[in-house]
Amino acid sequence: MTLTEEELIATITRLTSDRLTEYLAAEIVIPEQSAQGVVYHSIDVARLELACELHEQYDMEADALSMMISLIDQMHGLRAELREVLNAVEAQPEPIRQQVIEVIGTARFQRG
């Protein structure tokens, strides 16, 4: 799905042209430049909806929103990487899986 700026603002009811300008300056979204002009994708819609919600709920400024959304992106990335590690461990034979569990458990309790 691609949207023009006008379609984007019509789709996200809480988004105004001025607010979008602030969010673009803070790089909350970076639209794609296409032959038709600037377009936004579904991921941009999700990020902007979250930004509008956080802005209204917590009165956050655009720069703070950008940092918060960046942290959320990093968290999602880490979750995806952890899922890959867990899938790799799951694919190992039982003795290896048990050894990994023991090592993780030992390291976990030694840090505390």
MMTF fields as JSON, N, C-alpha, C and O atoms, coordinates in Angstrom:
{
  "mmtfVersion": "1.0.0",
  "mmtfProducer": "UNKNOWN",
  "numBonds": 447,
  "numAtoms": 448,
  "numGroups": 112,
  "numChains": 1,
  "numModels": 1,
  "chainsPerModel": [1],
  "groupsPerChain": [112],
  "chainIdList": ["A"],
  "bondAtomList": [4, 2, 8, 6, 12, 10, 16, 14, 20, 18, 24, 22, 28, 26, 32, 30, 36, 34, 40, 38, 44, 42, 48, 46, 52, 50, 56, 54, 60, 58, 64, 62, 68, 66, 72, 70, 76, 74, 80, 78, 84, 82, 88, 86, 92, 90, 96, 94, 100, 98, 104, 102, 108, 106, 112, 110, 116, 114, 120, 118, 124, 122, 128, 126, 132, 130, 136, 134, 140, 138, 144, 142, 148, 146, 152, 150, 156, 154, 160, 158, 164, 162, 168, 166, 172, 170, 176, 174, 180, 178, 184, 182, 188, 186, 192, 190, 196, 194, 200, 198, 204, 202, 208, 206, 212, 210, 216, 214, 220, 218, 224, 222, 228, 226, 232, 230, 236, 234, 240, 238, 244, 242, 248, 246, 252, 250, 256, 254, 260, 258, 264, 262, 268, 266, 272, 270, 276, 274, 280, 278, 284, 282, 288, 286, 292, 290, 296, 294, 300, 298, 304, 302, 308, 306, 312, 310, 316, 314, 320, 318, 324, 322, 328, 326, 332, 330, 336, 334, 340, 338, 344, 342, 348, 346, 352, 350, 356, 354, 360, 358, 364, 362, 368, 366, 372, 370, 376, 374, 380, 378, 384, 382, 388, 386, 392, 390, 396, 394, 400, 398, 404, 402, 408, 406, 412, 410, 416, 414, 420, 418, 424, 422, 428, 426, 432, 430, 436, 434, 440, 438, 444, 442],
  "bondOrderList": [1, 1, 1, 1, 1, 1, 1, 1, 1, 1, 1, 1, 1, 1, 1, 1, 1, 1, 1, 1, 1, 1, 1, 1, 1, 1, 1, 1, 1, 1, 1, 1, 1, 1, 1, 1, 1, 1, 1, 1, 1, 1, 1, 1, 1, 1, 1, 1, 1, 1, 1, 1, 1, 1, 1, 1, 1, 1, 1, 1, 1, 1, 1, 1, 1, 1, 1, 1, 1, 1, 1, 1, 1, 1, 1, 1, 1, 1, 1, 1, 1, 1, 1, 1, 1, 1, 1, 1, 1, 1, 1, 1, 1, 1, 1, 1, 1, 1, 1, 1, 1, 1, 1, 1, 1, 1, 1, 1, 1, 1, 1],
  "groupList": [{"groupName": "MET", "atomNameList": ["N", "CA", "C", "O"], "elementList": ["N", "C", "C", "O"], "formalChargeList": [0, 0, 0, 0], "bondAtomList": [1, 0, 2, 1, 3, 2], "bondOrderList": [1, 1, 2], "singleLetterCode": "M", "chemCompType": "L-PEPTIDE LINKING"}, {"groupName": "THR", "atomNameList": ["N", "CA", "C", "O"], "elementList": ["N", "C", "C", "O"], "formalChargeList": [0, 0, 0, 0], "bondAtomList": [1, 0, 2, 1, 3, 2], "bondOrderList": [1, 1, 2], "singleLetterCode": "T", "chemCompType": "L-PEPTIDE LINKING"}, {"groupName": "LEU", "atomNameList": ["N", "CA", "C", "O"], "elementList": ["N", "C", "C", "O"], "formalChargeList": [0, 0, 0, 0], "bondAtomList": [1, 0, 2, 1, 3, 2], "bondOrderList": [1, 1, 2], "singleLetterCode": "L", "chemCompType": "L-PEPTIDE LINKING"}, {"groupName": "GLU", "atomNameList": ["N", "CA", "C", "O"], "elementList": ["N", "C", "C", "O"], "formalChargeList": [0, 0, 0, 0], "bondAtomList": [1, 0, 2, 1, 3, 2], "bondOrderList": [1, 1, 2], "singleLetterCode": "E", "chemCompType": "L-PEPTIDE LINKING"}, {"groupName": "ILE", "atomNameList": ["N", "CA", "C", "O"], "elementList": ["N", "C", "C", "O"], "formalChargeList": [0, 0, 0, 0], "bondAtomList": [1, 0, 2, 1, 3, 2], "bondOrderList": [1, 1, 2], "singleLetterCode": "I", "chemCompType": "L-PEPTIDE LINKING"}, {"groupName": "ALA", "atomNameList": ["N", "CA", "C", "O"], "elementList": ["N", "C", "C", "O"], "formalChargeList": [0, 0, 0, 0], "bondAtomList": [1, 0, 2, 1, 3, 2], "bondOrderList": [1, 1, 2], "singleLetterCode": "A", "chemCompType": "L-PEPTIDE LINKING"}, {"groupName": "ARG", "atomNameList": ["N", "CA", "C", "O"], "elementList": ["N", "C", "C", "O"], "formalChargeList": [0, 0, 0, 0], "bondAtomList": [1, 0, 2, 1, 3, 2], "bondOrderList": [1, 1, 2], "singleLetterCode": "R", "chemCompType": "L-PEPTIDE LINKING"}, {"groupName": "SER", "atomNameList": ["N", "CA", "C", "O"], "elementList": ["N", "C", "C", "O"], "formalChargeList": [0, 0, 0, 0], "bondAtomList": [1, 0, 2, 1, 3, 2], "bondOrderList": [1, 1, 2], "singleLetterCode": "S", "chemCompType": "L-PEPTIDE LINKING"}, {"groupName": "ASP", "atomNameList": ["N", "CA", "C", "O"], "elementList": ["N", "C", "C", "O"], "formalChargeList": [0, 0, 0, 0], "bondAtomList": [1, 0, 2, 1, 3, 2], "bondOrderList": [1, 1, 2], "singleLetterCode": "D", "chemCompType": "L-PEPTIDE LINKING"}, {"groupName": "TYR", "atomNameList": ["N", "CA", "C", "O"], "elementList": ["N", "C", "C", "O"], "formalChargeList": [0, 0, 0, 0], "bondAtomList": [1, 0, 2, 1, 3, 2], "bondOrderList": [1, 1, 2], "singleLetterCode": "Y", "chemCompType": "L-PEPTIDE LINKING"}, {"groupName": "VAL", "atomNameList": ["N", "CA", "C", "O"], "elementList": ["N", "C", "C", "O"], "formalChargeList": [0, 0, 0, 0], "bondAtomList": [1, 0, 2, 1, 3, 2], "bondOrderList": [1, 1, 2], "singleLetterCode": "V", "chemCompType": "L-PEPTIDE LINKING"}, {"groupName": "PRO", "atomNameList": ["N", "CA", "C", "O"], "elementList": ["N", "C", "C", "O"], "formalChargeList": [0, 0, 0, 0], "bondAtomList": [1, 0, 2, 1, 3, 2], "bondOrderList": [1, 1, 2], "singleLetterCode": "P", "chemCompType": "L-PEPTIDE LINKING"}, {"groupName": "GLN", "atomNameList": ["N", "CA", "C", "O"], "elementList": ["N", "C", "C", "O"], "formalChargeList": [0, 0, 0, 0], "bondAtomList": [1, 0, 2, 1, 3, 2], "bondOrderList": [1, 1, 2], "singleLetterCode": "Q", "chemCompType": "L-PEPTIDE LINKING"}, {"groupName": "GLY", "atomNameList": ["N", "CA", "C", "O"], "elementList": ["N", "C", "C", "O"], "formalChargeList": [0, 0, 0, 0], "bondAtomList": [1, 0, 2, 1, 3, 2], "bondOrderList": [1, 1, 2], "singleLetterCode": "G", "chemCompType": "PEPTIDE LINKING"}, {"groupName": "HIS", "atomNameList": ["N", "CA", "C", "O"], "elementList": ["N", "C", "C", "O"], "formalChargeList": [0, 0, 0, 0], "bondAtomList": [1, 0, 2, 1, 3, 2], "bondOrderList": [1, 1, 2], "singleLetterCode": "H", "chemCompType": "L-PEPTIDE LINKING"}, {"groupName": "CYS", "atomNameList": ["N", "CA", "C", "O"], "elementList": ["N", "C", "C", "O"], "formalChargeList": [0, 0, 0, 0], "bondAtomList": [1, 0, 2, 1, 3, 2], "bondOrderList": [1, 1, 2], "singleLetterCode": "C", "chemCompType": "L-PEPTIDE LINKING"}, {"groupName": "ASN", "atomNameList": ["N", "CA", "C", "O"], "elementList": ["N", "C", "C", "O"], "formalChargeList": [0, 0, 0, 0], "bondAtomList": [1, 0, 2, 1, 3, 2], "bondOrderList": [1, 1, 2], "singleLetterCode": "N", "chemCompType": "L-PEPTIDE LINKING"}, {"groupName": "PHE", "atomNameList": ["N", "CA", "C", "O"], "elementList": ["N", "C", "C", "O"], "formalChargeList": [0, 0, 0, 0], "bondAtomList": [1, 0, 2, 1, 3, 2], "bondOrderList": [1, 1, 2], "singleLetterCode": "F", "chemCompType": "L-PEPTIDE LINKING"}],
  "groupTypeList": [0, 1, 2, 1, 3, 3, 3, 2, 4, 5, 1, 4, 1, 6, 2, 1, 7, 8, 6, 2, 1, 3, 9, 2, 5, 5, 3, 4, 10, 4, 11, 3, 12, 7, 5, 12, 13, 10, 10, 9, 14, 7, 4, 8, 10, 5, 6, 2, 3, 2, 5, 15, 3, 2, 14, 3, 12, 9, 8, 0, 3, 5, 8, 5, 2, 7, 0, 0, 4, 7, 2, 4, 8, 12, 0, 14, 13, 2, 6, 5, 3, 2, 6, 3, 10, 2, 16, 5, 10, 3, 5, 12, 11, 3, 11, 4, 6, 12, 12, 10, 4, 3, 10, 4, 13, 1, 5, 6, 17, 12, 6, 13],
  "groupIdList": [1, 2, 3, 4, 5, 6, 7, 8, 9, 10, 11, 12, 13, 14, 15, 16, 17, 18, 19, 20, 21, 22, 23, 24, 25, 26, 27, 28, 29, 30, 31, 32, 33, 34, 35, 36, 37, 38, 39, 40, 41, 42, 43, 44, 45, 46, 47, 48, 49, 50, 51, 52, 53, 54, 55, 56, 57, 58, 59, 60, 61, 62, 63, 64, 65, 66, 67, 68, 69, 70, 71, 72, 73, 74, 75, 76, 77, 78, 79, 80, 81, 82, 83, 84, 85, 86, 87, 88, 89, 90, 91, 92, 93, 94, 95, 96, 97, 98, 99, 100, 101, 102, 103, 104, 105, 106, 107, 108, 109, 110, 111, 112],
  "secStructList": [7, 3, 3, 7, 2, 2, 2, 2, 2, 2, 2, 1, 6, 6, 7, 7, 2, 2, 2, 2, 2, 2, 2, 2, 2, 6, 6, 1, 7, 7, 7, 3, 3, 3, 6, 6, 3, 3, 3, 3, 3, 2, 2, 2, 2, 2, 2, 2, 2, 2, 2, 2, 2, 2, 2, 2, 2, 2, 7, 7, 7, 2, 2, 2, 2, 2, 2, 2, 2, 2, 2, 2, 2, 2, 2, 2, 2, 2, 2, 2, 2, 2, 2, 2, 2, 2, 2, 2, 2, 2, 6, 1, 7, 2, 2, 2, 2, 2, 2, 2, 2, 2, 2, 2, 2, 2, 2, 2, 2, 2, 2, 7],
  "xCoordList": [0.838, 0.0, 0.889, 1.793, 0.634, 1.324, 0.29, -0.773, 0.631, -0.28, 0.448, 1.639, -0.282, 0.251, 0.099, -0.533, 0.659, 0.527, -0.94, -1.358, -1.715, -3.134, -3.881, -4.71, -3.588, -4.224, -3.801, -4.605, -2.545, -2.024, -2.763, -3.197, -2.906, -3.582, -5.06, -5.641, -5.667, -7.065, -7.193, -8.211, -6.179, -6.198, -6.007, -6.674, -5.099, -4.793, -5.495, -4.997, -6.64, -7.492, -6.83, -7.141, -5.926, -5.263, -4.066, -3.483, -3.705, -2.533, -2.925, -3.817, -2.249, -2.456, -1.222, -0.179, -1.352, -0.228, 0.926, 2.085, 0.614, 1.659, 2.361, 3.583, 1.569, 2.159, 3.033, 4.107, 2.586, 3.384, 4.714, 5.756, 4.683, 5.914, 6.877, 8.077, 6.358, 7.192, 7.781, 8.965, 6.947, 7.391, 8.436, 9.37, 8.269, 9.261, 10.588, 11.647, 10.541, 11.768, 12.477, 13.707, 11.721, 12.289, 12.635, 13.134, 12.373, 12.646, 11.926, 12.463, 10.708, 9.874, 9.506, 9.437, 9.274, 9.118, 9.964, 10.195, 10.416, 11.15, 10.449, 10.642, 9.634, 8.86, 9.761, 10.908, 9.203, 9.926, 9.661, 8.536, 10.697, 10.539, 10.305, 11.167, 9.151, 8.825, 8.586, 8.661, 8.301, 8.007, 6.767, 6.654, 5.836, 4.619, 4.834, 3.937, 5.997, 6.285, 6.518, 6.86, 6.327, 6.541, 5.386, 4.217, 5.735, 4.709, 5.062, 6.221, 4.019, 4.146, 3.628, 2.731, 4.211, 3.842, 3.111, 2.988, 2.633, 1.854, 2.676, 2.118, 3.987, 4.819, 4.848, 4.889, 4.826, 4.778, 3.461, 3.436, 2.377, 1.067, 1.098, 0.63, 1.646, 1.713, 2.57, 2.181, 3.719, 4.607, 3.932, 4.029, 3.251, 2.593, 1.39, 1.127, 0.662, -0.447, 0.078, -0.5, 1.174, 1.788, 2.283, 2.079, 2.924, 3.43, 2.285, 2.403, 1.201, 0.041, -0.527, -0.865, -0.629, -1.161, -0.267, -0.757, 1.029, 1.953, 1.964, 2.03, 1.898, 1.887, 0.673, 0.789, -0.475, -1.703, -1.797, -2.219, -1.404, -1.536, -0.522, -0.847, 0.71, 1.776, 2.336, 3.3, 1.734, 2.165, 3.643, 4.377, 4.077, 5.489, 5.783, 4.972, 6.947, 7.407, 7.948, 8.232, 8.084, 8.489, 9.847, 10.01, 10.823, 12.146, 12.089, 12.747, 11.304, 11.145, 10.414, 10.745, 9.429, 8.703, 9.65, 9.594, 10.512, 11.464, 12.359, 12.599, 12.853, 13.702, 12.918, 13.424, 11.693, 10.866, 10.574, 10.671, 10.223, 9.909, 11.169, 11.103, 12.305, 13.568, 13.849, 14.284, 13.603, 13.789, 12.832, 13.21, 11.602, 10.627, 11.098, 10.992, 11.62, 12.164, 13.296, 13.356, 14.196, 15.309, 14.804, 15.326, 13.793, 13.223, 12.617, 12.795, 11.906, 11.341, 12.451, 12.329, 13.529, 14.659, 15.295, 15.626, 15.468, 16.048, 15.149, 15.629, 13.833, 12.905, 13.015, 12.971, 13.157, 13.294, 14.587, 14.605, 15.669, 16.946, 16.865, 17.382, 16.226, 16.072, 15.245, 15.541, 14.22, 13.389, 14.241, 14.074, 15.156, 16.048, 16.973, 17.198, 17.506, 18.38, 17.591, 18.077, 16.389, 15.569, 15.237, 15.225, 14.968, 14.704, 15.944, 15.839, 17.12, 18.364, 18.609, 19.024, 18.361, 18.531, 17.531, 17.871, 16.3, 15.246, 15.613, 15.219, 16.365, 16.743, 17.884, 18.211, 18.491, 19.626, 19.13, 17.992, 19.995, 19.637, 19.429, 19.95, 18.673, 18.304, 19.503, 19.434, 20.584, 21.716, 22.289, 22.668, 22.345, 22.855, 21.893, 22.32, 20.598, 19.593, 19.726, 19.686, 19.881, 20.014, 21.28, 21.274, 22.356, 23.609, 23.447, 23.925, 22.786, 22.55, 21.713, 22.008, 20.68, 19.819, 20.633, 20.473, 21.49, 22.33, 23.273, 23.429, 23.9, 24.842, 24.116, 24.612, 22.954, 22.173, 21.747, 21.843, 21.283, 20.864, 22.003, 21.832, 23.158, 24.326, 24.74, 24.981, 24.825, 25.229, 24.223, 24.593, 22.981, 21.912, 22.028, 21.882, 22.283, 22.358, 23.685, 23.749, 24.737, 26.026, 26.039, 26.769, 25.241, 25.19, 24.495, 24.864, 23.5, 22.663, 23.42, 22.851],
  "yCoordList": [-1.172, 0.0, 1.243, 1.366, 2.141, 3.424, 4.543, 4.455, 5.591, 6.722, 8.024, 8.162, 8.973, 10.321, 11.016, 10.471, 12.196, 12.931, 13.208, 13.08, 13.587, 13.868, 12.614, 12.673, 11.487, 10.224, 9.812, 9.299, 10.041, 9.705, 10.484, 9.912, 11.784, 12.628, 12.248, 12.306, 11.865, 11.417, 10.074, 9.812, 9.229, 7.904, 7.993, 7.287, 8.859, 9.006, 10.269, 11.379, 10.092, 11.234, 12.221, 13.411, 11.763, 12.654, 13.388, 14.257, 13.047, 13.632, 14.87, 14.826, 15.961, 17.191, 17.434, 16.811, 18.323, 18.662, 19.24, 18.903, 20.11, 20.698, 19.631, 19.646, 18.708, 17.652, 16.744, 16.327, 16.438, 15.608, 16.297, 15.642, 17.602, 18.358, 18.226, 18.038, 18.323, 18.141, 16.736, 16.56, 15.739, 14.352, 14.059, 13.288, 14.676, 14.498, 15.122, 14.543, 16.289, 16.957, 16.123, 16.109, 15.429, 14.573, 13.178, 12.336, 12.938, 11.665, 10.49, 9.384, 10.737, 9.646, 8.73, 7.512, 9.32, 8.565, 9.247, 10.455, 8.472, 9.01, 8.46, 7.303, 9.299, 8.809, 8.447, 8.883, 7.648, 7.238, 8.253, 8.721, 8.58, 9.45, 8.547, 7.739, 8.68, 7.842, 8.736, 9.961, 8.108, 8.862, 9.744, 10.797, 9.304, 10.082, 11.155, 11.959, 11.18, 12.113, 11.341, 10.158, 12.029, 11.417, 10.468, 10.823, 9.243, 8.265, 7.656, 7.603, 7.204, 6.588, 5.156, 4.853, 4.284, 2.868, 2.525, 3.362, 1.295, 0.866, 0.972, 1.267, 0.738, 0.881, 2.334, 2.611, 3.259, 4.677, 5.019, 5.794, 4.436, 4.662, 4.187, 4.891, 2.997, 2.455, 3.354, 3.649, 3.784, 4.64, 5.98, 6.482, 6.551, 7.842, 7.723, 8.627, 6.618, 6.41, 6.322, 6.905, 5.594, 5.492, 6.858, 7.23, 7.598, 8.923, 9.846, 10.565, 9.834, 10.668, 10.26, 11.111, 8.953, 8.466, 8.89, 9.397, 8.684, 9.068, 10.584, 11.065, 11.316, 12.78, 13.256, 14.112, 12.698, 13.125, 12.604, 13.325, 11.359, 10.754, 11.295, 11.485, 11.545, 11.948, 13.34, 13.772, 14.032, 15.381, 15.403, 16.301, 14.393, 14.279, 15.132, 15.219, 15.752, 16.519, 15.564, 14.4, 16.073, 15.238, 14.574, 13.399, 15.295, 14.695, 13.557, 12.531, 13.738, 12.682, 11.485, 10.335, 11.763, 10.683, 9.894, 8.665, 10.6, 9.948, 8.996, 7.867, 9.456, 8.616, 7.404, 6.282, 7.633, 6.547, 5.5, 4.299, 5.952, 5.015, 4.281, 3.111, 4.952, 4.292, 3.163, 2.08, 3.419, 2.385, 1.216, 0.057, 1.523, 0.462, -0.362, -1.589, 0.302, -0.413, -1.349, -2.497, -0.849, -1.674, -2.878, -3.984, -2.665, -3.754, -4.821, -6.017, -4.388, -5.348, -6.114, -7.314, -5.411, -6.073, -7.118, -8.215, -6.771, -7.722, -8.931, -10.058, -8.693, -9.821, -10.764, -11.983, -10.209, -11.038, -11.844, -13.021, -11.209, -11.919, -13.018, -14.115, -12.736, -13.739, -14.92, -16.074, -14.626, -15.689, -16.589, -17.808, -15.996, -16.787, -17.666, -18.83, -17.111, -17.895, -19.052, -20.183, -18.778, -19.839, -20.919, -22.102, -20.533, -21.521, -22.362, -23.566, -21.732, -22.475, -23.455, -24.587, -23.045, -23.943, -25.085, -26.241, -24.758, -25.782, -26.848, -28.006, -26.468, -27.412, -28.337, -29.271, -28.092, -28.893, -30.176, -30.244, -31.18, -32.411, -32.094, -31.108, -32.933, -32.725, -32.47, -31.556, -33.223, -32.959, -31.535, -30.886, -31.08, -29.726, -28.696, -27.728, -28.902, -27.963, -27.879, -26.785, -29.018, -29.021, -28.294, -27.58, -28.476, -27.802, -26.284, -25.524, -25.849, -24.407, -23.852, -22.775, -24.57, -24.13, -23.999, -23.031, -24.959, -24.905, -23.714, -23.024, -23.468, -22.348, -21.023, -20.136, -20.888, -19.652, -19.478, -18.383, -20.545, -20.471, -20.089, -19.262, -20.679, -20.377, -18.923, -18.221, -18.467, -17.08, -16.107, -15.041, -16.454, -15.578, -15.365, -14.239, -16.411, -16.309, -15.725, -15.151, -15.862, -15.298, -13.776, -13.097, -13.233, -11.782, -11.078, -9.955, -11.707, -11.085, -10.726, -10.193],
  "zCoordList": [0.0, 0.0, 0.0, 0.826, -0.908, -0.916, -0.881, -1.496, -0.149, 0.021, -0.273, 0.006, -0.84, -0.969, 0.374, 1.279, 0.519, 1.775, 2.103, 3.254, 1.095, 1.318, 1.769, 2.678, 1.136, 1.52, 2.923, 3.701, 3.231, 4.561, 5.64, 6.64, 5.436, 6.427, 6.527, 7.612, 5.417, 5.457, 6.175, 6.815, 6.076, 6.704, 8.208, 8.964, 8.643, 10.071, 10.556, 10.369, 11.173, 11.513, 12.466, 12.418, 13.329, 14.291, 13.696, 14.344, 12.479, 11.842, 11.043, 10.196, 11.327, 10.561, 9.686, 9.883, 8.743, 7.881, 8.698, 8.459, 9.663, 10.511, 11.354, 11.502, 11.901, 12.73, 11.87, 12.304, 10.665, 9.764, 9.456, 9.415, 9.242, 8.989, 10.173, 9.976, 11.393, 12.593, 12.637, 12.921, 12.354, 12.412, 11.324, 11.545, 10.161, 9.103, 9.51, 9.267, 10.123, 10.586, 11.647, 11.699, 12.49, 13.537, 13.007, 13.753, 11.733, 11.061, 11.703, 11.774, 12.169, 12.672, 11.52, 11.679, 10.367, 9.123, 8.061, 8.112, 7.116, 5.966, 4.727, 4.355, 4.093, 2.954, 1.77, 1.672, 0.894, -0.31, -1.413, -1.588, -2.144, -3.306, -4.511, -4.858, -5.147, -6.298, -7.511, -7.421, -8.631, -9.857, -9.683, -10.31, -8.822, -8.565, -7.51, -7.253, -6.904, -5.816, -4.531, -4.549, -3.42, -2.111, -1.799, -1.948, -1.359, -0.978, 0.375, 0.784, 1.042, 2.362, 2.27, 1.483, 3.09, 3.099, 4.397, 5.291, 4.489, 5.658, 6.948, 8.005, 6.879, 8.082, 8.533, 9.731, 7.587, 7.929, 8.625, 9.581, 8.137, 8.762, 10.206, 11.101, 10.442, 11.804, 12.7, 13.83, 12.212, 13.01, 13.323, 14.442, 12.332, 12.542, 13.471, 14.263, 13.379, 14.317, 15.747, 16.664, 15.931, 17.255, 17.722, 18.878, 16.84, 17.196, 17.613, 18.605, 16.881, 17.231, 18.586, 19.409, 18.809, 20.084, 21.251, 22.261, 21.112, 22.178, 22.386, 23.517, 21.298, 21.387, 22.185, 23.063, 21.871, 22.543, 23.973, 24.877, 24.172, 25.489, 26.494, 27.666, 26.035, 26.957, 26.662, 27.293, 25.708, 25.333, 24.987, 25.399, 24.217, 23.848, 22.616, 21.694, 22.622, 21.475, 20.408, 20.689, 19.182, 18.051, 18.269, 17.938, 18.818, 19.03, 20.045, 19.87, 21.103, 22.106, 21.496, 21.784, 20.66, 19.975, 19.08, 19.036, 18.375, 17.485, 18.268, 17.839, 19.422, 20.255, 20.777, 20.763, 21.233, 21.76, 20.682, 20.934, 19.508, 18.426, 17.975, 17.596, 18.014, 17.698, 18.695, 18.305, 19.969, 20.994, 20.779, 20.949, 20.407, 20.117, 18.925, 18.942, 17.885, 16.724, 17.142, 16.702, 17.997, 18.459, 19.242, 19.096, 20.066, 20.85, 19.933, 20.166, 18.898, 17.948, 17.225, 16.983, 16.884, 16.229, 17.122, 16.673, 18.398, 19.352, 19.552, 19.67, 19.589, 19.728, 18.534, 18.701, 17.332, 16.131, 16.182, 15.823, 16.628, 16.747, 17.798, 17.587, 18.924, 19.972, 19.461, 19.77, 18.688, 18.111, 17.216, 17.228, 16.436, 15.582, 16.416, 16.081, 17.498, 18.383, 18.987, 19.024, 19.457, 20.049, 19.029, 19.368, 17.788, 16.74, 16.461, 16.227, 16.485, 16.267, 17.401, 17.154, 18.638, 19.788, 19.697, 19.952, 19.333, 19.211, 18.181, 18.323, 17.145, 16.087, 16.493, 15.761, 17.645, 18.097, 18.779, 19.243, 18.83, 19.56, 21.047, 21.567, 21.699, 23.105, 24.024, 24.845, 23.929, 24.837, 24.656, 25.631, 23.441, 23.174, 23.754, 24.383, 23.543, 24.093, 25.609, 26.173, 26.271, 27.723, 28.164, 29.166, 27.42, 27.747, 27.598, 28.441, 26.546, 26.34, 27.483, 28.001, 27.879, 28.983, 30.271, 31.016, 30.525, 31.732, 31.703, 32.71, 30.568, 30.449, 30.642, 31.336, 30.036, 30.187, 31.642, 32.195, 32.25, 33.644, 34.562, 35.458, 34.35, 35.177, 34.992, 35.974, 33.761, 33.488, 34.054, 34.546, 33.99, 34.478, 35.984, 36.46, 36.726, 38.175, 38.649, 39.735, 37.858, 38.235, 38.092, 38.814, 37.171, 36.966, 38.108, 38.454, 38.7, 39.73, 40.925, 41.879]
}
